[in-house]
């Protein structure tokens, strides 16, 4: 039992280091597409947590709390990711015309 727990903890720590190393080397131009992809992955994680929460036979209160917190944090991560992605994509959109027309250049005004 302890060897499985130790192996799982080692995998968790190593995946954290690898994830940090990979993400820190991503250029800014690839940030938005990668974030959109990870939002989809986190959506699958939230769905998996919901299925696990629904399929447990007589779960303890601790298990229910941990699964509920996982669903809440996963959902917040997905929503936050989409908000940030939308904001970043909005930076690349063309500016809308405000409807105010310039009354002409100074040279045109002088001709009147």
Secondary structure as UniProt FT lines:
FT   HELIX           2..24
FT   HELIX           28..30
FT   HELIX           31..55
FT   HELIX           61..90
FT   TURN            91..92
FT   HELIX           106..111
//
